[in-house]
Amino acid sequence: MSNSVNLGVVRLPEVLAQVAIGKSTIYSLISRNEFPKPVQLSRRAVGWRQRDIDAWLESRTVTGKGR
């Protein structure tokens, strides 16, 4: 079963796998407005829009000489 919920929304385990940083780092970045905020799916569940995660990853892409 996939970790995707609804169309284009992913839960925390999938986000962790995609961005390769830890849970506490993600929440720290959210508090500093440096990572997309999750959307409320239910009273106790949140998820992230895949397009927001993709955009964040794209913004972090390093393009330098010799790469």
N, CA, C and O atoms as CSV, one atom per row, in Angstrom:
chain,resi,resn,atom,element,x,y,z
A,1,MET,N,N,0.838,-1.188,0.000
A,1,MET,CA,C,0.000,0.000,0.000
A,1,MET,C,C,0.874,1.239,0.000
A,1,MET,O,O,1.913,1.271,0.660
A,2,SER,N,N,0.466,2.243,-0.725
A,2,SER,CA,C,1.244,3.473,-0.851
A,2,SER,C,C,1.009,4.385,0.345
A,2,SER,O,O,-0.032,4.308,0.998
A,3,ASN,N,N,1.980,5.248,0.628
A,3,ASN,CA,C,1.829,6.235,1.692
A,3,ASN,C,C,1.080,7.466,1.218
A,3,ASN,O,O,0.853,8.386,2.004
A,4,SER,N,N,0.690,7.505,-0.046
A,4,SER,CA,C,-0.018,8.657,-0.592
A,4,SER,C,C,-1.450,8.681,-0.089
A,4,SER,O,O,-2.110,7.646,0.004
A,5,VAL,N,N,-1.913,9.868,0.232
A,5,VAL,CA,C,-3.282,10.076,0.660
A,5,VAL,C,C,-3.888,11.095,-0.286
A,5,VAL,O,O,-3.294,12.144,-0.538
A,6,ASN,N,N,-5.065,10.794,-0.811
A,6,ASN,CA,C,-5.712,11.672,-1.782
A,6,ASN,C,C,-4.807,11.886,-2.982
A,6,ASN,O,O,-3.864,11.123,-3.195
A,7,LEU,N,N,-5.080,12.893,-3.749
A,7,LEU,CA,C,-4.293,13.156,-4.950
A,7,LEU,C,C,-3.137,14.095,-4.639
A,7,LEU,O,O,-3.349,15.277,-4.369
A,8,GLY,N,N,-1.916,13.574,-4.678
A,8,GLY,CA,C,-0.752,14.420,-4.513
A,8,GLY,C,C,-0.391,14.796,-3.094
A,8,GLY,O,O,0.372,15.739,-2.888
A,9,VAL,N,N,-0.916,14.087,-2.110
A,9,VAL,CA,C,-0.573,14.365,-0.716
A,9,VAL,C,C,0.178,13.161,-0.169
A,9,VAL,O,O,-0.270,12.023,-0.311
A,10,VAL,N,N,1.324,13.418,0.460
A,10,VAL,CA,C,2.132,12.338,1.021
A,10,VAL,C,C,2.265,12.521,2.524
A,10,VAL,O,O,2.274,13.642,3.032
A,11,ARG,N,N,2.368,11.408,3.217
A,11,ARG,CA,C,2.508,11.416,4.671
A,11,ARG,C,C,3.988,11.479,5.036
A,11,ARG,O,O,4.855,11.365,4.170
A,12,LEU,N,N,4.263,11.659,6.308
A,12,LEU,CA,C,5.623,11.873,6.807
A,12,LEU,C,C,6.631,10.806,6.385
A,12,LEU,O,O,7.729,11.174,5.969
A,13,PRO,N,N,6.333,9.514,6.465
A,13,PRO,CA,C,7.356,8.532,6.061
A,13,PRO,C,C,7.830,8.724,4.613
A,13,PRO,O,O,9.016,8.568,4.322
A,14,GLU,N,N,6.917,9.055,3.724
A,14,GLU,CA,C,7.286,9.295,2.329
A,14,GLU,C,C,8.098,10.585,2.193
A,14,GLU,O,O,9.059,10.639,1.425
A,15,VAL,N,N,7.713,11.618,2.936
A,15,VAL,CA,C,8.473,12.883,2.918
A,15,VAL,C,C,9.902,12.626,3.391
A,15,VAL,O,O,10.858,13.096,2.773
A,16,LEU,N,N,10.046,11.881,4.486
A,16,LEU,CA,C,11.377,11.566,5.016
A,16,LEU,C,C,12.219,10.838,3.975
A,16,LEU,O,O,13.407,11.124,3.825
A,17,ALA,N,N,11.617,9.911,3.266
A,17,ALA,CA,C,12.344,9.154,2.239
A,17,ALA,C,C,12.752,10.049,1.075
A,17,ALA,O,O,13.838,9.889,0.517
A,18,GLN,N,N,11.897,10.978,0.711
A,18,GLN,CA,C,12.175,11.836,-0.436
A,18,GLN,C,C,13.248,12.878,-0.150
A,18,GLN,O,O,14.096,13.142,-1.002
A,19,VAL,N,N,13.220,13.470,1.040
A,19,VAL,CA,C,14.132,14.584,1.317
A,19,VAL,C,C,15.404,14.157,2.040
A,19,VAL,O,O,16.364,14.924,2.107
A,20,ALA,N,N,15.420,12.947,2.577
A,20,ALA,CA,C,16.607,12.384,3.232
A,20,ALA,C,C,17.132,13.246,4.378
A,20,ALA,O,O,18.341,13.384,4.568
A,21,ILE,N,N,16.203,13.821,5.135
A,21,ILE,CA,C,16.560,14.498,6.386
A,21,ILE,C,C,15.614,13.969,7.458
A,21,ILE,O,O,14.586,13.371,7.141
A,22,GLY,N,N,15.953,14.184,8.704
A,22,GLY,CA,C,15.173,13.633,9.800
A,22,GLY,C,C,13.929,14.428,10.140
A,22,GLY,O,O,13.765,15.581,9.741
A,23,LYS,N,N,13.059,13.772,10.889
A,23,LYS,CA,C,11.790,14.359,11.304
A,23,LYS,C,C,11.997,15.655,12.094
A,23,LYS,O,O,11.329,16.654,11.829
A,24,SER,N,N,12.909,15.642,13.052
A,24,SER,CA,C,13.108,16.847,13.863
A,24,SER,C,C,13.665,17.991,13.020
A,24,SER,O,O,13.345,19.155,13.262
A,25,THR,N,N,14.494,17.666,12.036
A,25,THR,CA,C,15.018,18.700,11.135
A,25,THR,C,C,13.900,19.293,10.296
A,25,THR,O,O,13.840,20.507,10.103
A,26,ILE,N,N,13.016,18.442,9.798
A,26,ILE,CA,C,11.880,18.936,9.012
A,26,ILE,C,C,11.051,19.907,9.839
A,26,ILE,O,O,10.736,21.002,9.375
A,27,TYR,N,N,10.693,19.517,11.061
A,27,TYR,CA,C,9.867,20.395,11.893
A,27,TYR,C,C,10.609,21.661,12.317
A,27,TYR,O,O,9.986,22.708,12.493
A,28,SER,N,N,11.908,21.582,12.480
A,28,SER,CA,C,12.698,22.775,12.760
A,28,SER,C,C,12.682,23.729,11.563
A,28,SER,O,O,12.532,24.940,11.728
A,29,LEU,N,N,12.837,23.182,10.371
A,29,LEU,CA,C,12.783,24.002,9.158
A,29,LEU,C,C,11.396,24.614,8.974
A,29,LEU,O,O,11.281,25.763,8.548
A,30,ILE,N,N,10.352,23.866,9.288
A,30,ILE,CA,C,8.987,24.406,9.196
A,30,ILE,C,C,8.838,25.601,10.125
A,30,ILE,O,O,8.253,26.615,9.743
A,31,SER,N,N,9.364,25.490,11.346
A,31,SER,CA,C,9.221,26.588,12.309
A,31,SER,C,C,9.962,27.843,11.868
A,31,SER,O,O,9.634,28.950,12.295
A,32,ARG,N,N,10.977,27.660,10.997
A,32,ARG,CA,C,11.730,28.808,10.463
A,32,ARG,C,C,11.246,29.197,9.068
A,32,ARG,O,O,11.897,29.982,8.378
A,33,ASN,N,N,10.099,28.648,8.651
A,33,ASN,CA,C,9.534,28.907,7.322
A,33,ASN,C,C,10.501,28.557,6.198
A,33,ASN,O,O,10.553,29.248,5.180
A,34,GLU,N,N,11.271,27.479,6.385
A,34,GLU,CA,C,12.234,27.041,5.378
A,34,GLU,C,C,11.856,25.695,4.760
A,34,GLU,O,O,12.619,25.134,3.973
A,35,PHE,N,N,10.688,25.184,5.115
A,35,PHE,CA,C,10.192,23.920,4.575
A,35,PHE,C,C,8.677,24.048,4.484
A,35,PHE,O,O,8.064,24.716,5.316
A,36,PRO,N,N,8.064,23.413,3.482
A,36,PRO,CA,C,6.607,23.532,3.337
A,36,PRO,C,C,5.862,23.075,4.584
A,36,PRO,O,O,6.231,22.084,5.215
A,37,LYS,N,N,4.815,23.805,4.927
A,37,LYS,CA,C,3.977,23.430,6.053
A,37,LYS,C,C,3.057,22.281,5.633
A,37,LYS,O,O,2.613,22.224,4.486
A,38,PRO,N,N,2.776,21.376,6.556
A,38,PRO,CA,C,1.855,20.291,6.235
A,38,PRO,C,C,0.415,20.799,6.170
A,38,PRO,O,O,0.093,21.865,6.695
A,39,VAL,N,N,-0.437,20.022,5.523
A,39,VAL,CA,C,-1.866,20.316,5.486
A,39,VAL,C,C,-2.572,19.329,6.415
A,39,VAL,O,O,-2.183,18.166,6.516
A,40,GLN,N,N,-3.602,19.805,7.080
A,40,GLN,CA,C,-4.366,18.966,8.007
A,40,GLN,C,C,-5.272,18.035,7.204
A,40,GLN,O,O,-6.084,18.497,6.401
A,41,LEU,N,N,-5.135,16.725,7.420
A,41,LEU,CA,C,-5.955,15.736,6.728
A,41,LEU,C,C,-7.133,15.285,7.581
A,41,LEU,O,O,-8.213,14.989,7.070
A,42,SER,N,N,-6.909,15.240,8.867
A,42,SER,CA,C,-7.957,14.918,9.837
A,42,SER,C,C,-7.514,15.514,11.161
A,42,SER,O,O,-6.508,16.222,11.217
A,43,ARG,N,N,-8.243,15.241,12.211
A,43,ARG,CA,C,-7.883,15.833,13.494
A,43,ARG,C,C,-6.474,15.456,13.935
A,43,ARG,O,O,-5.792,16.266,14.563
A,44,ARG,N,N,-6.019,14.229,13.616
A,44,ARG,CA,C,-4.710,13.770,14.080
A,44,ARG,C,C,-3.752,13.411,12.958
A,44,ARG,O,O,-2.726,12.777,13.201
A,45,ALA,N,N,-4.074,13.808,11.731
A,45,ALA,CA,C,-3.208,13.412,10.609
A,45,ALA,C,C,-2.888,14.619,9.732
A,45,ALA,O,O,-3.751,15.445,9.433
A,46,VAL,N,N,-1.621,14.693,9.331
A,46,VAL,CA,C,-1.188,15.733,8.405
A,46,VAL,C,C,-0.476,15.076,7.232
A,46,VAL,O,O,-0.055,13.922,7.304
A,47,GLY,N,N,-0.355,15.823,6.173
A,47,GLY,CA,C,0.381,15.373,5.006
A,47,GLY,C,C,0.944,16.582,4.295
A,47,GLY,O,O,0.622,17.719,4.641
A,48,TRP,N,N,1.769,16.348,3.321
A,48,TRP,CA,C,2.378,17.420,2.546
A,48,TRP,C,C,1.952,17.281,1.094
A,48,TRP,O,O,1.839,16.168,0.581
A,49,ARG,N,N,1.715,18.404,0.432
A,49,ARG,CA,C,1.429,18.372,-0.996
A,49,ARG,C,C,2.710,17.975,-1.726
A,49,ARG,O,O,3.770,18.561,-1.504
A,50,GLN,N,N,2.601,16.984,-2.589
A,50,GLN,CA,C,3.772,16.520,-3.329
A,50,GLN,C,C,4.395,17.655,-4.123
A,50,GLN,O,O,5.619,17.740,-4.220
A,51,ARG,N,N,3.579,18.524,-4.691
A,51,ARG,CA,C,4.130,19.638,-5.479
A,51,ARG,C,C,4.959,20.581,-4.610
A,51,ARG,O,O,5.939,21.152,-5.090
A,52,ASP,N,N,4.582,20.757,-3.333
A,52,ASP,CA,C,5.364,21.599,-2.424
A,52,ASP,C,C,6.719,20.949,-2.108
A,52,ASP,O,O,7.743,21.631,-2.059
A,53,ILE,N,N,6.716,19.638,-1.894
A,53,ILE,CA,C,7.964,18.914,-1.625
A,53,ILE,C,C,8.862,18.966,-2.855
A,53,ILE,O,O,10.065,19.200,-2.740
A,54,ASP,N,N,8.275,18.747,-4.036
A,54,ASP,CA,C,9.053,18.801,-5.279
A,54,ASP,C,C,9.685,20.177,-5.473
A,54,ASP,O,O,10.850,20.280,-5.857
A,55,ALA,N,N,8.914,21.237,-5.207
A,55,ALA,CA,C,9.430,22.602,-5.361
A,55,ALA,C,C,10.557,22.861,-4.362
A,55,ALA,O,O,11.558,23.489,-4.707
A,56,TRP,N,N,10.401,22.384,-3.133
A,56,TRP,CA,C,11.445,22.570,-2.126
A,56,TRP,C,C,12.718,21.851,-2.548
A,56,TRP,O,O,13.813,22.406,-2.458
A,57,LEU,N,N,12.569,20.609,-3.011
A,57,LEU,CA,C,13.742,19.860,-3.470
A,57,LEU,C,C,14.418,20.571,-4.638
A,57,LEU,O,O,15.645,20.646,-4.692
A,58,GLU,N,N,13.636,21.086,-5.561
A,58,GLU,CA,C,14.192,21.809,-6.709
A,58,GLU,C,C,14.948,23.054,-6.251
A,58,GLU,O,O,15.988,23.392,-6.816
A,59,SER,N,N,14.434,23.730,-5.238
A,59,SER,CA,C,15.096,24.943,-4.740
A,59,SER,C,C,16.425,24.615,-4.053
A,59,SER,O,O,17.300,25.474,-3.943
A,60,ARG,N,N,16.570,23.375,-3.596
A,60,ARG,CA,C,17.784,22.954,-2.902
A,60,ARG,C,C,18.830,22.372,-3.836
A,60,ARG,O,O,19.943,22.070,-3.406
A,61,THR,N,N,18.488,22.209,-5.111
A,61,THR,CA,C,19.420,21.622,-6.080
A,61,THR,C,C,20.619,22.519,-6.245
A,61,THR,O,O,20.492,23.711,-6.523
A,62,VAL,N,N,21.777,21.937,-6.071
A,62,VAL,CA,C,23.024,22.682,-6.209
A,62,VAL,C,C,23.513,22.536,-7.643
A,62,VAL,O,O,23.695,21.423,-8.137
A,63,THR,N,N,23.720,23.653,-8.297
A,63,THR,CA,C,24.298,23.628,-9.640
A,63,THR,C,C,25.559,24.471,-9.595
A,63,THR,O,O,25.500,25.701,-9.568
A,64,GLY,N,N,26.657,23.821,-9.586
A,64,GLY,CA,C,27.935,24.526,-9.520
A,64,GLY,C,C,28.867,24.045,-10.597
A,64,GLY,O,O,28.536,23.141,-11.364
A,65,LYS,N,N,30.024,24.646,-10.655
A,65,LYS,CA,C,31.028,24.240,-11.647
A,65,LYS,C,C,31.483,22.823,-11.383
A,65,LYS,O,O,31.687,22.426,-10.236
A,66,GLY,N,N,31.637,22.076,-12.433
A,66,GLY,CA,C,32.145,20.726,-12.309
A,66,GLY,C,C,31.113,19.703,-11.914
A,66,GLY,O,O,31.465,18.557,-11.633
A,67,ARG,N,N,29.844,20.078,-11.883
A,67,ARG,CA,C,28.781,19.124,-11.524
A,67,ARG,C,C,27.910,18.829,-12.690
A,67,ARG,O,O,26.965,18.048,-12.573
